[in-house]
């Protein structure tokens, strides 16, 4: 009977901590797979700031790659 109570406590603890355990597993896999895919960006899309007090508008371009992945690009709006 004692082992049944211990097992129930362990199962309850694992069930309540499942979000924390998932976070630990995801963090481990992200650290293990530090592969960063950076593609070359056109020189027209790169903005180099100068010393001034002007404000600029930027746009975010999101492109779906597939398999639940997407690429994100931040560009200056021309016009």
C-alpha angles and dihedrals in degrees: 000000000000092000091050090056091046090050092049091051092049093047091048091050092049091047094050093044097047093111091053091047091050089051091052092050093048091048090051093051092046091052091045093050101047091160110145117193107201117173127203115266125214115257088236091065095052116093120199111197122224128204102279142108096242121128126222137198118232130193129209117223115199118190122187113229098181136250090069093303130122138180121230125207127180113207136175114249111240120211 
